[in-house]
């Protein structure tokens, strides 16, 4: 009887690994995302742990590489400030030290100010018909929603020409 349960366990492990490899073929996933996906598929904790350990050893699951590619992708599209990037990565289960390291590497304060300024200038061009006060208010909430800190927003708003 034990032999059959061992074979079932091996089959489950193989099925779980195949599932995760299919996922990883589409895009990178964090360890937490992989674990969550496997749980939703009904795999047990023992199988989940084995899959995570094996794929981590093979460097197919790597939270630092995941965070790096995630931040690069988000900065190349419609940029986000470090508050929003941090929150997104935390939700994906990335270690706070990794988050800080990756964000500091790709989004130093000077770059974040430039990104916020570019977004602000684009927003102002779209809102030309409004007077200065509503533009400032809209701009503040827009930048805040994009994950920029008060300090960066204030610095950007001082530099912007509202005319």
Secondary structure, 3 states (H helix, E strand, C coil): CHHHHHHHHHHHHHHHHHHHHHHHHHCCCCHHHHHHHHHHCCCCHHHHHHHHHHHHHCCCCCHHHHHHHHHHHHHHCCCCCHHHHHHHHHHCCCCHHHHHHHHHHHCCHHHHHHHHHHHHHHHHHHCCCCCHHHHHHHHHHHHHHCCCCHHHHHHHHHHCCCC
